[in-house]
Amino acid sequence: SFAWQTQSTTDRAQIERWARHQPEANFITATGMVHDVLDVPLEAGREALRRLLDAGIEVGPVAESDDGRMLLFTLTRGTPEDEDEWWPCELDCHPETMDEHPGLRWHCRGSYVLVPPARLPGEDRTVHWVRGPEHPLPDPLTLLETLTDACARHAGEESDHAGAAWPLRR
C-alpha cells in the first residue's frame, strides 16, 4: 500500500489479526528507528558475508531476494534521543558519485524493507532469511568497508563484462 505510513502499527494484536486474516500478505518494517538495512547486489553481498563471517565479525540478520539483492539488518545510527543527528534515507541513496558506494543502498529513516518471508512480483520470487532475526543487530559501520569493497569489486567485474558500472538501486 502506498499509504503504509498511515496504516502502520506496532500494536501486536493488530499485526496478529492481519497475519491471521491475510496469511499471504507481505509485511514491511520501517527503517531508521530501531534498525537500518544495508542493501547490496546479491553476489557482492555473498562475497562480503563470507569475508565477514571468516573474520569472526558478528553480521546479524541477513536476507536475500530473488531480484538479486542482499539485505543486512543493522542497528540504526540514531535514536529518538538523538533526533538532531538523524537524516533521511535520501542522503544515503544518492552518494556524491556512483564510484563511492556502487550498488549500495542504506535504508535508514524514511525507508522500509520487506520482512522475510515475503513474495515478490513474478512467479516464485521471494525474500527469505539467510541468517534469521535471532542474530543480534550489529553496528552498520563494522560491515560497511567490507560491503563497499565487495560492491566496488563486483561493479568492476560487471563493467568488464557489460561495458557499464553497476547502477545504484533506488
DSSP file with accessible surface (Angstrom, degrees, kcal/mol):
  #  RESIDUE AA STRUCTURE BP1 BP2  ACC     N-H-->O    O-->H-N    N-H-->O    O-->H-N    TCO  KAPPA ALPHA  PHI   PSI    X-CA   Y-CA   Z-CA
    1    1 A S    >         0   0  102      0, 0.0     3,-1.2     0, 0.0     4,-0.1   0.000 360.0 360.0 360.0 136.9    0.0    0.0    0.0
    2    2 A F  T 3   +     0   0  215      1,-0.3     3,-0.3     2,-0.1     0, 0.0   0.671 360.0  60.4 -71.7 -13.3    1.2    3.5   -0.8
    3    3 A A  T >>  +     0   0   41      1,-0.2     4,-1.7     2,-0.1     3,-1.1   0.062  66.2 126.8 -98.5  26.1   -0.4    4.6    2.5
    4    4 A W  H <>  +     0   0   41     -3,-1.2     4,-1.4     1,-0.3    -1,-0.2   0.823  65.8  59.3 -56.6 -33.5    1.8    2.2    4.5
    5    5 A Q  H 34 S+     0   0  126     -3,-0.3    -1,-0.3     1,-0.2    -2,-0.1   0.869 110.8  40.3 -67.6 -34.0    2.9    5.0    6.8
    6    6 A T  H <4 S+     0   0  123     -3,-1.1    -1,-0.2     1,-0.2    -2,-0.2   0.726 119.2  46.8 -84.3 -20.7   -0.7    5.8    7.9
    7    7 A Q  H  < S+     0   0  105     -4,-1.7    -2,-0.2    -6,-0.1    -1,-0.2   0.572  90.4 108.3 -92.7 -10.7   -1.6    2.1    8.1
    8    8 A S     <  +     0   0   72     -4,-1.4     2,-0.3    -5,-0.2    -3,-0.0  -0.238  42.2 170.8 -72.5 156.7    1.4    1.0   10.0
    9    9 A T        -     0   0   53      1,-0.1    -2,-0.0     2,-0.0    -3,-0.0  -0.986  40.5-151.5-156.1 158.9    1.3    0.0   13.6
   10   10 A T        +     0   0  141     -2,-0.3     2,-0.7     5,-0.0     3,-0.1   0.211  60.3 126.3-112.2   8.7    3.4   -1.6   16.4
   11   11 A D     >  -     0   0   77      1,-0.2     4,-2.3     2,-0.1     3,-0.2  -0.565  51.3-155.3 -71.0 109.2    0.2   -2.9   18.0
   12   12 A R  H  > S+     0   0  186     -2,-0.7     4,-2.6     1,-0.2     5,-0.2   0.880  90.8  54.1 -56.4 -41.5    0.9   -6.6   18.4
   13   13 A A  H  > S+     0   0   41      1,-0.2     4,-2.2     2,-0.2    -1,-0.2   0.912 109.6  47.6 -62.8 -41.2   -2.8   -7.6   18.4
   14   14 A Q  H  > S+     0   0   46     -3,-0.2     4,-2.6     2,-0.2    -1,-0.2   0.926 111.7  49.9 -66.0 -42.9   -3.4   -5.8   15.1
   15   15 A I  H  X S+     0   0   62     -4,-2.3     4,-2.5     1,-0.2    -2,-0.2   0.928 110.8  49.8 -61.7 -42.8   -0.4   -7.4   13.5
   16   16 A E  H  X S+     0   0   86     -4,-2.6     4,-2.3    -5,-0.2    -1,-0.2   0.897 109.8  51.5 -63.9 -38.8   -1.5  -10.8   14.6
   17   17 A R  H  X S+     0   0   93     -4,-2.2     4,-2.9     2,-0.2     5,-0.3   0.936 110.8  48.3 -62.1 -46.5   -5.0  -10.1   13.2
   18   18 A W  H  X S+     0   0   83     -4,-2.6     4,-2.3     1,-0.2     7,-0.2   0.926 112.7  48.1 -58.8 -45.7   -3.5   -9.1    9.9
   19   19 A A  H  < S+     0   0   44     -4,-2.5    -1,-0.2    -5,-0.2    -2,-0.2   0.887 114.9  45.7 -64.1 -37.2   -1.4  -12.2    9.8
   20   20 A R  H  < S+     0   0  156     -4,-2.3    -2,-0.2    -5,-0.2    -1,-0.2   0.917 120.8  36.8 -71.4 -43.5   -4.3  -14.4   10.7
   21   21 A H  H  < S+     0   0  137     -4,-2.9    -2,-0.2     1,-0.2    -1,-0.2   0.676 128.8  32.7 -87.2 -18.6   -6.8  -12.9    8.2
   22   22 A Q    ><  +     0   0  109     -4,-2.3     3,-2.2    -5,-0.3    -1,-0.2  -0.526  66.4 165.3-134.3  67.2   -4.3  -12.3    5.4
   23   23 A P  T 3  S+     0   0   99      0, 0.0    -1,-0.1     0, 0.0    -2,-0.1   0.721  77.6  52.4 -62.7 -19.1   -1.8  -15.1    5.6
   24   24 A E  T 3  S+     0   0  128     -3,-0.1    95,-0.2     2,-0.1     2,-0.1   0.468  85.7 114.8 -92.8  -1.7   -0.4  -14.4    2.1
   25   25 A A    <   -     0   0   35     -3,-2.2     2,-0.3    -7,-0.2    -3,-0.1  -0.374  63.9-127.9 -71.9 146.4    0.2  -10.7    2.8
   26   26 A N        -     0   0   63     -2,-0.1     2,-0.4    92,-0.1    92,-0.1  -0.653  19.3-147.8 -85.3 150.4    3.7   -9.3    2.9
   27   27 A F  E     -A  115   0A  64     88,-0.5    88,-3.2    -2,-0.3     2,-0.3  -0.920   8.5-159.1-117.1 146.8    4.9   -7.2    5.9
   28   28 A I  E     -A  114   0A  62     -2,-0.4     2,-0.4    86,-0.3    86,-0.2  -0.825   6.4-145.6-118.0 160.8    7.3   -4.4    5.8
   29   29 A T  E     -A  113   0A  35     84,-2.4    84,-1.8    -2,-0.3     2,-0.3  -0.998  18.1-128.3-126.7 130.4    9.4   -2.8    8.5
   30   30 A A  E     -A  112   0A  48     -2,-0.4     4,-0.3    82,-0.2     3,-0.3  -0.583  27.4-143.2 -73.8 138.0   10.2    0.9    8.7
   31   31 A T        +     0   0    4     80,-2.3    79,-0.7    77,-0.4    80,-0.5  -0.630  68.4  50.9-100.2 160.6   13.9    1.6    9.0
   32   32 A G  S    S+     0   0    1      3,-3.1    77,-0.2    75,-0.3    -1,-0.2   0.320  94.2  69.4 101.3  -8.7   15.7    4.3   11.0
   33   33 A M  S    S-     0   0  103      2,-0.5    43,-0.1    -3,-0.3    -2,-0.1   0.815 123.7  -7.2-102.7 -52.8   14.1    3.9   14.4
   34   34 A V  S    S+     0   0  102      1,-0.4    42,-1.1    -4,-0.3     2,-0.3   0.706 132.6  15.0-111.6 -38.5   15.4    0.6   15.7
   35   35 A H  E     -B   75   0B  24     -5,-0.3    -3,-3.1    40,-0.3    -2,-0.5  -0.939  54.9-153.7-139.8 157.9   17.3   -0.8   12.8
   36   36 A D  E     -B   74   0B   0     38,-2.2    38,-2.7    -2,-0.3     2,-0.4  -0.750  17.9-137.5-116.0 171.7   18.7    0.1    9.4
   37   37 A V  E     -BC  73 107B   0     70,-2.0    70,-3.3    -2,-0.3     2,-0.6  -0.993   0.3-149.8-136.5 127.4   19.3   -2.2    6.4
   38   38 A L  E     -BC  72 106B   0     34,-2.8    34,-2.9    -2,-0.4     2,-0.5  -0.891  20.2-163.0 -93.9 119.5   22.3   -2.3    4.1
   39   39 A D  E     +BC  71 105B  18     66,-3.1    66,-2.5    -2,-0.6    32,-0.2  -0.929  17.9 163.4-113.4 116.1   21.0   -3.4    0.7
   40   40 A V  E     -B   70   0B   0     30,-2.5    30,-2.9    -2,-0.5    64,-0.2  -0.891  46.6 -77.8-132.5 161.1   23.6   -4.6   -1.8
   41   41 A P  E  >  -B   69   0B   1      0, 0.0     4,-2.8     0, 0.0    28,-0.3  -0.334  49.9-117.7 -57.3 142.2   23.8   -6.6   -5.0
   42   42 A L  H  > S+     0   0   24     26,-2.6     4,-2.7     1,-0.2     5,-0.2   0.882 109.0  45.7 -55.7 -50.4   23.5  -10.3   -4.2
   43   43 A E  H  > S+     0   0   92      1,-0.2     4,-2.1     2,-0.2    -1,-0.2   0.907 114.9  48.1 -65.4 -39.6   26.9  -11.6   -5.4
   44   44 A A  H  > S+     0   0    1      2,-0.2     4,-2.6     1,-0.2    -1,-0.2   0.915 112.5  50.8 -63.9 -41.1   28.7   -8.7   -3.7
   45   45 A G  H  X S+     0   0    0     -4,-2.8     4,-2.9     2,-0.2    -2,-0.2   0.908 108.6  50.5 -63.3 -41.8   26.7   -9.4   -0.5
   46   46 A R  H  X S+     0   0   83     -4,-2.7     4,-2.2     2,-0.2    -1,-0.2   0.916 112.0  47.6 -63.2 -42.3   27.5  -13.1   -0.6
   47   47 A E  H  X S+     0   0   27     -4,-2.1     4,-2.2    -5,-0.2    -2,-0.2   0.947 114.5  46.1 -62.0 -47.6   31.2  -12.4   -1.0
   48   48 A A  H  X S+     0   0    0     -4,-2.6     4,-2.9     1,-0.2     5,-0.2   0.907 110.1  54.0 -63.1 -41.3   31.2   -9.8    1.8
   49   49 A L  H  X S+     0   0   18     -4,-2.9     4,-2.7     1,-0.2     5,-0.3   0.932 108.9  48.5 -60.0 -45.5   29.2  -12.1    4.1
   50   50 A R  H  X S+     0   0  144     -4,-2.2     4,-2.6     1,-0.2    -1,-0.2   0.935 113.6  47.2 -59.5 -46.3   31.8  -14.9    3.6
   51   51 A R  H  X S+     0   0   91     -4,-2.2     4,-1.6     2,-0.2    -2,-0.2   0.913 113.4  47.7 -63.0 -43.6   34.6  -12.5    4.4
   52   52 A L  H  <>S+     0   0    1     -4,-2.9     5,-2.5     2,-0.2     4,-0.2   0.935 114.3  45.1 -64.5 -46.8   32.9  -11.0    7.5
   53   53 A L  H ><5S+     0   0   73     -4,-2.7     3,-1.5     1,-0.2    -2,-0.2   0.907 111.1  53.5 -65.3 -40.2   32.0  -14.4    8.9
   54   54 A D  H 3<5S+     0   0  140     -4,-2.6    -1,-0.2    -5,-0.3    -2,-0.2   0.832 107.8  52.1 -62.3 -30.6   35.5  -15.8    8.2
   55   55 A A  T 3<5S-     0   0   71     -4,-1.6    -1,-0.3    -5,-0.2    -2,-0.2   0.442 118.3-114.2 -84.5  -1.6   36.9  -12.8   10.1
   56   56 A G  T < 5 +     0   0   68     -3,-1.5     2,-0.4     1,-0.3    -3,-0.2   0.697  62.9 152.7  78.1  20.3   34.7  -13.5   13.1
   57   57 A I      < -     0   0   57     -5,-2.5     2,-0.5    -6,-0.2    -1,-0.3  -0.685  51.3-118.0 -86.9 131.8   32.6  -10.3   12.7
   58   58 A E        -     0   0   89     -2,-0.4    84,-0.1     1,-0.2    -1,-0.1  -0.569  34.4-179.8 -70.0 118.5   29.0  -10.5   14.0
   59   59 A V        -     0   0    0     -2,-0.5    -1,-0.2     1,-0.2    84,-0.0   0.809  17.5-155.9 -94.0 -35.7   26.9   -9.9   11.0
   60   60 A G        -     0   0    0     77,-0.2    -1,-0.2    12,-0.1    77,-0.2  -0.426  49.5  -7.5  88.1-167.3   23.4  -10.1   12.3
   61   61 A P        -     0   0    6      0, 0.0    12,-2.3     0, 0.0     2,-0.4  -0.382  65.6-174.2 -67.1 141.1   20.2  -11.0   10.3
   62   62 A V  E     -DE  72 131B   0     69,-2.3    68,-3.3    10,-0.2    69,-2.1  -1.000   5.4-173.1-139.0 136.7   20.6  -11.3    6.6
   63   63 A A  E     -DE  71 129B   0      8,-2.7     8,-3.2    -2,-0.4     2,-0.4  -0.918   9.5-151.6-126.5 154.6   18.0  -11.8    3.8
   64   64 A E  E     -DE  70 128B  21     64,-2.6    64,-2.7    -2,-0.3     2,-0.4  -0.953   7.7-152.5-121.1 146.5   18.3  -12.5    0.1
   65   65 A S  E >>  -DE  69 127B   7      4,-2.8     3,-1.6    -2,-0.4     4,-0.8  -0.923  22.3-128.6-117.2 146.6   15.7  -11.5   -2.5
   66   66 A D  T 34 S+     0   0   75     60,-2.6    61,-0.1    -2,-0.4    -1,-0.1   0.462 103.8  73.8 -72.9   1.6   15.2  -13.3   -5.8
   67   67 A D  T 34 S-     0   0   59     59,-0.2    -1,-0.3     2,-0.1    60,-0.1   0.228 124.3 -92.9 -96.2  14.1   15.5  -10.0   -7.6
   68   68 A G  T <4 S+     0   0   28     -3,-1.6   -26,-2.6     1,-0.3     2,-0.3   0.756  85.5 118.6  91.1  27.3   19.3  -10.0   -6.9
   69   69 A R  E  <  -BD  41  65B   7     -4,-0.8    -4,-2.8   -28,-0.3     2,-0.4  -0.903  46.6-150.8-126.1 152.9   19.7   -8.1   -3.7
   70   70 A M  E     -BD  40  64B   0    -30,-2.9   -30,-2.5    -2,-0.3     2,-0.5  -0.978  11.6-154.7-119.4 137.5   21.0   -9.0   -0.2
   71   71 A L  E     -BD  39  63B  13     -8,-3.2    -8,-2.7    -2,-0.4     2,-0.6  -0.959   5.4-167.6-115.7 120.4   19.7   -7.2    2.9
   72   72 A L  E     -BD  38  62B   0    -34,-2.9   -34,-2.8    -2,-0.5     2,-0.4  -0.938  15.1-145.3-110.2 115.3   21.8   -6.9    6.0
   73   73 A F  E     +B   37   0B  13    -12,-2.3     2,-0.3    -2,-0.6   -36,-0.2  -0.664  29.1 166.2 -83.5 130.9   19.9   -5.7    9.1
   74   74 A T  E     -B   36   0B   0    -38,-2.7   -38,-2.2    -2,-0.4    65,-0.2  -0.847  42.2 -80.6-134.8 170.4   21.9   -3.5   11.5
   75   75 A L  E     -B   35   0B  80     63,-3.1   -40,-0.3    -2,-0.3     2,-0.1  -0.341  55.3-108.1 -62.6 157.0   21.4   -1.2   14.4
   76   76 A T        -     0   0   27    -42,-1.1    -1,-0.1     2,-0.2   -40,-0.1  -0.479  15.1-126.8 -85.3 162.7   20.3    2.3   13.4
   77   77 A R  S    S+     0   0   75     -2,-0.1     2,-0.3   -42,-0.1    -1,-0.1   0.628  88.1  39.4 -83.5 -15.5   22.6    5.3   13.6
   78   78 A G        -     0   0    3    -46,-0.2    -2,-0.2     9,-0.1     5,-0.1  -0.844  62.2-156.1-129.7 167.6   20.3    7.4   15.6
   79   79 A T    >   -     0   0   50     -2,-0.3     3,-1.8     1,-0.0     6,-0.2  -0.913  42.1 -98.4-134.5 164.3   17.8    7.1   18.4
   80   80 A P  G >  S+     0   0   71      0, 0.0     3,-1.0     0, 0.0     4,-0.1   0.854 125.4  57.4 -54.3 -30.0   14.8    9.2   19.4
   81   81 A E  G 3  S+     0   0  156      1,-0.3     3,-0.2     2,-0.1    -3,-0.0   0.757 106.6  49.2 -71.0 -23.1   17.1   10.9   22.0
   82   82 A D  G X>  +     0   0   67     -3,-1.8     3,-2.6     1,-0.2     4,-0.5  -0.156  69.6 144.1-105.5  37.8   19.5   11.9   19.2
   83   83 A E  G X4  +     0   0   83     -3,-1.0     3,-1.4     1,-0.3    -1,-0.2   0.840  67.4  57.9 -49.1 -39.3   16.8   13.3   16.9
   84   84 A D  G 34 S+     0   0  164      1,-0.3    -1,-0.3    -3,-0.2    -2,-0.1   0.701 102.3  56.1 -68.2 -17.0   19.1   16.1   15.6
   85   85 A E  G <4 S+     0   0  128     -3,-2.6    -1,-0.3    -6,-0.2    -2,-0.2   0.502  87.4  97.3 -94.3  -3.4   21.6   13.5   14.4
   86   86 A W    <<  -     0   0   28     -3,-1.4   -54,-0.0    -4,-0.5    22,-0.0  -0.487  49.7-176.4 -79.6 152.7   19.2   11.6   12.1
   87   87 A W        -     0   0  101     -2,-0.2    22,-0.4   -55,-0.1    -9,-0.1  -0.983  30.8 -94.1-142.9 158.5   18.9   12.3    8.5
   88   88 A P    >   -     0   0   61      0, 0.0     3,-1.5     0, 0.0     4,-0.5  -0.264  33.3-109.8 -74.6 160.9   16.6   10.8    5.8
   89   89 A C  T >> S+     0   0    0     20,-3.0     4,-1.6     1,-0.3     3,-1.4   0.792 107.8  77.1 -56.9 -31.1   17.4    7.9    3.7
   90   90 A E  H 3> S+     0   0  105      1,-0.3     4,-1.0    19,-0.2    -1,-0.3   0.840  88.2  58.3 -54.0 -34.4   17.7   10.0    0.6
   91   91 A L  H <4 S+     0   0  109     -3,-1.5    -1,-0.3     1,-0.2    -2,-0.2   0.853 109.8  43.5 -65.8 -31.3   21.2   11.2    1.7
   92   92 A D  H <4 S+     0   0   32     -3,-1.4    14,-0.2    -4,-0.5    -1,-0.2   0.725 109.7  57.1 -83.9 -21.3   22.3    7.6    1.7
   93   93 A C  H  < S+     0   0    5     -4,-1.6    -2,-0.2     1,-0.2    -1,-0.2   0.654 107.8  46.9 -82.7 -18.9   20.7    6.7   -1.6
   94   94 A H  S  < S-     0   0   87     -4,-1.0    -1,-0.2    -5,-0.2     4,-0.1  -0.601  74.4-175.2-126.3  72.3   22.4    9.4   -3.6
   95   95 A P        -     0   0   28      0, 0.0    -3,-0.1     0, 0.0     4,-0.0  -0.194  43.5 -99.9 -64.2 163.7   26.2    9.4   -2.9
   96   96 A E  S    S+     0   0  175      1,-0.1     2,-0.3     2,-0.1     3,-0.0   0.860 105.0  10.6 -54.2 -40.3   28.3   12.1   -4.4
   97   97 A T  S >> S-     0   0   74      1,-0.1     3,-0.9     0, 0.0     4,-0.7  -0.970  71.6-122.3-137.1 156.5   29.5    9.7   -7.1
   98   98 A M  T 34 S+     0   0   78     -2,-0.3     3,-0.2     1,-0.2    -1,-0.1   0.816 112.4  61.4 -63.4 -29.1   28.5    6.3   -8.3
   99   99 A D  T 34 S+     0   0  129      1,-0.2    -1,-0.2     2,-0.1    56,-0.1   0.751  89.6  70.6 -71.0 -23.2   32.0    5.2   -7.6
  100  100 A E  T <4 S-     0   0   94     -3,-0.9    -1,-0.2     1,-0.2    -2,-0.2   0.940 125.8  -4.4 -62.2 -50.0   31.8    6.0   -3.9
  101  101 A H  S >< S-     0   0   50     -4,-0.7     3,-1.8    -3,-0.2    -1,-0.2  -0.504  81.5-161.5-140.4  67.5   29.4    3.2   -2.9
  102  102 A P  T 3  S-     0   0   11      0, 0.0    53,-0.1     0, 0.0    52,-0.1  -0.326  75.0  -3.3 -62.8 125.7   28.4    1.4   -6.2
  103  103 A G  T 3  S+     0   0    0     63,-0.3     2,-0.4     1,-0.2    66,-0.1   0.396 101.2 124.5  80.9  -1.9   25.3   -0.7   -5.8
  104  104 A L    <   -     0   0    8     -3,-1.8     2,-0.4   -64,-0.2    -1,-0.2  -0.763  34.7-177.2 -97.3 133.7   24.9    0.0   -2.0
  105  105 A R  E     -C   39   0B  51    -66,-2.5   -66,-3.1    -2,-0.4     2,-0.8  -0.999  13.8-153.3-126.1 131.4   21.7    1.5   -0.6
  106  106 A W  E     -C   38   0B  20     -2,-0.4     2,-0.7   -14,-0.2   -68,-0.2  -0.891   9.9-153.4-105.4 105.3   21.5    2.3    3.1
  107  107 A H  E     +C   37   0B   8    -70,-3.3   -70,-2.0    -2,-0.8   -75,-0.3  -0.712  38.5 137.3 -79.6 113.6   17.9    2.1    4.3
  108  108 A C    >   -     0   0    3     -2,-0.7     3,-1.6     1,-0.3   -77,-0.4  -0.380  55.8  -3.4-131.3-145.9   17.5    4.4    7.3
  109  109 A R  T 3  S+     0   0   96    -22,-0.4   -20,-3.0     1,-0.3    -1,-0.3  -0.164 129.0  23.3 -54.3 131.1   15.0    7.0    8.4
  110  110 A G  T 3  S+     0   0   47    -79,-0.7    -1,-0.3     1,-0.4     2,-0.2   0.514 108.9  87.1  92.8   6.6   12.2    7.4    5.8
  111  111 A S    <   -     0   0    6     -3,-1.6   -80,-2.3   -80,-0.5    -1,-0.4  -0.702  51.9-164.5-127.2-179.0   12.6    4.0    4.1
  112  112 A Y  E     -A   30   0A 103    -82,-0.3     2,-0.3    -2,-0.2   -82,-0.2  -0.975   4.2-154.8-159.3 162.2   11.4    0.4    4.6
  113  113 A V  E     -A   29   0A  10    -84,-1.8   -84,-2.4    -2,-0.3     2,-0.2  -0.961  32.8 -94.9-138.7 158.6   12.1   -3.1    3.5
  114  114 A L  E     -A   28   0A  43     -2,-0.3   -86,-0.3   -86,-0.2     4,-0.1  -0.489  36.0-129.7 -69.5 143.1   10.1   -6.3    3.2
  115  115 A V  E     -A   27   0A  47    -88,-3.2   -88,-0.5    -2,-0.2    12,-0.1  -0.856  44.3 -85.6 -94.4 121.9   10.2   -8.7    6.2
  116  116 A P  S    S+     0   0    6      0, 0.0    12,-0.2     0, 0.0     2,-0.1  -0.384 109.0  52.3 -65.0 152.1   11.1  -12.2    5.1
  117  117 A P  S    S+     0   0  113      0, 0.0     2,-0.3     0, 0.0   -90,-0.2   0.558  84.3 140.0 -77.0 141.7    9.4  -14.4    4.2
  118  118 A A  E     -F  127   0B   6      9,-2.0     9,-2.4   -92,-0.1     2,-0.4  -0.965  45.2-124.1-143.5 158.7    7.8  -12.3    1.5
  119  119 A R  E     -F  126   0B 119     -2,-0.3     7,-0.3     7,-0.2   -93,-0.1  -0.858  18.4-154.6-107.1 141.8    6.7  -12.7   -2.1
  120  120 A L        -     0   0   25      5,-3.0     5,-0.5    -2,-0.4     4,-0.1  -0.727  38.8 -82.3-104.5 159.3    7.9  -10.5   -4.9
  121  121 A P  S    S+     0   0  110      0, 0.0     2,-0.1     0, 0.0    -1,-0.1  -0.328  96.7  47.8 -58.3 142.9    6.0   -9.9   -8.2
  122  122 A G  S >  S-     0   0   57     -3,-0.0     3,-0.8     2,-0.0     2,-0.4  -0.353 103.4 -42.9 108.7 169.3    6.6  -12.7  -10.6
  123  123 A E  T 3  S-     0   0  169      1,-0.2     0, 0.0    -2,-0.1     0, 0.0  -0.553 115.5 -19.0 -79.0 123.1    6.5  -16.4  -10.4
  124  124 A D  T 3  S+     0   0  140     -2,-0.4     2,-0.5     1,-0.2    -1,-0.2   0.813  89.9 146.5  55.9  37.4    8.1  -18.0   -7.3
  125  125 A R    <   +     0   0   92     -3,-0.8    -5,-3.0    -5,-0.5     2,-0.3  -0.915  21.3 165.4-106.4 131.3   10.2  -14.9   -6.4
  126  126 A T  E     - F   0 119B  47     -2,-0.5   -60,-2.6    -7,-0.3     2,-0.4  -0.832  41.8-127.8-136.6 170.3   10.7  -14.4   -2.7
  127  127 A V  E     +EF  65 118B   4     -9,-2.4    -9,-2.0    -2,-0.3     2,-0.3  -0.996  43.2 172.8-116.7 126.2   12.6  -12.6    0.0
  128  128 A H  E     -E   64   0B  61    -64,-2.7   -64,-2.6    -2,-0.4     2,-0.2  -0.956  33.9 -98.6-139.6 155.3   14.0  -15.1    2.5
  129  129 A W  E     +E   63   0B  76     -2,-0.3   -66,-0.3   -66,-0.2     3,-0.2  -0.518  26.9 174.3 -73.7 138.0   16.2  -15.3    5.5
  130  130 A V  E    S+     0   0B  64    -68,-3.3     2,-0.4     1,-0.5   -67,-0.2   0.676  91.1  16.0-101.0 -42.0   19.9  -16.5    5.1
  131  131 A R  E    S-E   62   0B  43    -69,-2.1   -69,-2.3   -72,-0.0    -1,-0.5  -0.989  98.2-127.0-130.1 122.7   20.6  -15.6    8.8
  132  132 A G    >   -     0   0   10     -2,-0.4     3,-1.7   -71,-0.2   -69,-0.0   0.006  23.5 -97.5 -73.9 173.8   17.4  -15.2   10.9
  133  133 A P  T 3  S+     0   0   84      0, 0.0    -1,-0.1     0, 0.0     4,-0.1   0.508 108.7  83.0 -70.8  -2.2   16.3  -12.4   13.2
  134  134 A E  T 3  S+     0   0  142    -74,-0.1    -2,-0.0     2,-0.1   -74,-0.0   0.692  72.7  92.1 -73.6 -15.3   17.5  -14.3   16.2
  135  135 A H  S <  S-     0   0   50     -3,-1.7    -4,-0.0     1,-0.1   -77,-0.0  -0.593  89.2-107.6 -78.4 137.8   21.0  -12.9   15.5
  136  136 A P        -     0   0   83      0, 0.0    -1,-0.1     0, 0.0    -2,-0.1  -0.314  35.1-104.1 -66.1 147.7   21.8   -9.6   17.3
  137  137 A L        -     0   0   54    -77,-0.2   -63,-0.2   -63,-0.1   -77,-0.2  -0.575  38.1-146.5 -72.4 127.4   21.9   -6.4   15.2
  138  138 A P        -     0   0   11      0, 0.0   -63,-3.1     0, 0.0   -79,-0.1  -0.442  27.9 -90.6 -87.9 166.3   25.5   -5.2   14.6
  139  139 A D    >   -     0   0   78    -65,-0.2     3,-1.4     1,-0.1     4,-0.4  -0.603  36.4-134.1 -68.4 129.9   26.7   -1.7   14.2
  140  140 A P  T >> S+     0   0    3      0, 0.0     4,-1.6     0, 0.0     3,-1.5   0.833 101.3  64.9 -61.0 -29.6   26.5   -0.9   10.5
  141  141 A L  H 3> S+     0   0  110      1,-0.3     4,-0.6     2,-0.2    -2,-0.0   0.774  91.9  62.8 -67.4 -22.2   30.0    0.7   10.4
  142  142 A T  H <4 S+     0   0   70     -3,-1.4    -1,-0.3     1,-0.2     4,-0.2   0.718 114.2  34.3 -72.5 -17.7   31.5   -2.8   11.3
  143  143 A L  H <> S+     0   0    0     -3,-1.5     4,-2.4    -4,-0.4    -2,-0.2   0.661  97.7  84.1-104.0 -22.3   30.1   -4.1    7.9
  144  144 A L  H  X S+     0   0   30     -4,-1.6     4,-3.0     1,-0.2     5,-0.3   0.866  87.6  48.2 -61.0 -46.7   30.4   -1.0    5.7
  145  145 A E  H  X S+     0   0  143     -4,-0.6     4,-2.5     1,-0.2    -1,-0.2   0.941 114.8  46.0 -62.5 -44.9   34.0   -1.2    4.5
  146  146 A T  H  > S+     0   0   23     -4,-0.2     4,-2.3     1,-0.2    -1,-0.2   0.917 114.9  48.3 -64.2 -40.7   33.7   -4.9    3.6
  147  147 A L  H  X S+     0   0    1     -4,-2.4     4,-2.7     2,-0.2    -2,-0.2   0.927 112.4  46.9 -65.9 -45.6   30.4   -4.3    1.8
  148  148 A T  H  X S+     0   0   21     -4,-3.0     4,-2.6     2,-0.2     5,-0.2   0.901 111.9  51.6 -66.8 -37.2   31.6   -1.3   -0.2
  149  149 A D  H  X S+     0   0   63     -4,-2.5     4,-2.4    -5,-0.3    -1,-0.2   0.935 112.3  45.8 -61.2 -46.7   34.8   -3.1   -1.2
  150  150 A A  H  X S+     0   0    0     -4,-2.3     4,-2.6     2,-0.2     5,-0.2   0.912 113.0  50.2 -64.8 -40.4   32.8   -6.1   -2.4
  151  151 A C  H  X S+     0   0    3     -4,-2.7     4,-2.5     1,-0.2    -2,-0.2   0.922 111.8  47.9 -63.2 -43.0   30.3   -3.8   -4.3
  152  152 A A  H  X S+     0   0   48     -4,-2.6     4,-2.3     2,-0.2    -2,-0.2   0.916 112.0  49.8 -64.4 -41.8   33.2   -2.0   -6.0
  153  153 A R  H  X S+     0   0  102     -4,-2.4     4,-2.1     1,-0.2    -2,-0.2   0.936 114.3  44.0 -63.1 -45.4   34.8   -5.3   -7.0
  154  154 A H  H  X S+     0   0   25     -4,-2.6     4,-2.7     2,-0.2    -2,-0.2   0.851 110.6  54.9 -70.8 -32.0   31.6   -6.6   -8.4
  155  155 A A  H  X S+     0   0    8     -4,-2.5     4,-2.5    -5,-0.2    -1,-0.2   0.905 109.1  49.0 -64.7 -39.5   30.8   -3.3  -10.1
  156  156 A G  H  X S+     0   0   31     -4,-2.3     4,-2.3     2,-0.2    -2,-0.2   0.912 111.9  47.9 -65.2 -41.6   34.2   -3.5  -11.8
  157  157 A E  H  X S+     0   0   85     -4,-2.1     4,-1.7     2,-0.2    -2,-0.2   0.922 113.1  48.0 -65.2 -42.4   33.6   -7.1  -12.9
  158  158 A E  H  X S+     0   0   85     -4,-2.7     4,-3.1     1,-0.2     6,-0.4   0.910 110.9  51.9 -63.9 -40.3   30.2   -6.2  -14.2
  159  159 A S  H  X S+     0   0   44     -4,-2.5     4,-2.4     1,-0.2    -2,-0.2   0.908 107.2  52.6 -62.6 -41.3   31.8   -3.2  -16.0
  160  160 A D  H  < S+     0   0  135     -4,-2.3    -1,-0.2     1,-0.2    -2,-0.2   0.873 118.7  36.5 -62.4 -35.2   34.3   -5.5  -17.6
  161  161 A H  H  < S+     0   0  160     -4,-1.7    -2,-0.2    -5,-0.1    -1,-0.2   0.809 131.3  25.7 -88.7 -31.7   31.6   -7.8  -18.9
  162  162 A A  H  < S-     0   0   66     -4,-3.1    -3,-0.2     2,-0.3    -2,-0.2   0.505  96.9-120.4-112.9 -10.6   28.9   -5.3  -19.8
  163  163 A G  S  < S+     0   0   69     -4,-2.4     2,-0.3    -5,-0.4    -4,-0.2   0.586  84.7  80.0  82.9   6.2   30.8   -2.1  -20.5
  164  164 A A  S    S-     0   0   57     -6,-0.4    -2,-0.3    -9,-0.1    -1,-0.2  -0.997  82.1-105.1-145.5 150.2   29.0   -0.1  -17.8
  165  165 A A        -     0   0   58     -2,-0.3    -9,-0.1     1,-0.1   -10,-0.1  -0.341  49.3 -90.5 -71.4 152.3   29.3    0.2  -14.0
  166  166 A W        -     0   0   53    -15,-0.1   -63,-0.3   -11,-0.1    -1,-0.1  -0.432  51.7-120.3 -60.5 129.3   26.7   -1.5  -11.8
  167  167 A P        -     0   0   76      0, 0.0     2,-0.4     0, 0.0    -1,-0.1  -0.373  18.0-109.7 -77.4 154.8   23.9    1.1  -11.2
  168  168 A L        -     0   0   16    -66,-0.1     2,-0.4   -65,-0.1   -63,-0.1  -0.663  35.9-129.4 -76.6 128.8   22.9    2.4   -7.8
  169  169 A R              0   0  101     -2,-0.4  -130,-0.1  -130,-0.1    -1,-0.0  -0.658 360.0 360.0 -83.2 136.0   19.4    1.0   -7.0
  170  170 A R              0   0  182     -2,-0.4   -65,-0.0   -65,-0.1   -76,-0.0  -0.868 360.0 360.0-118.7 360.0   16.8    3.5   -5.9
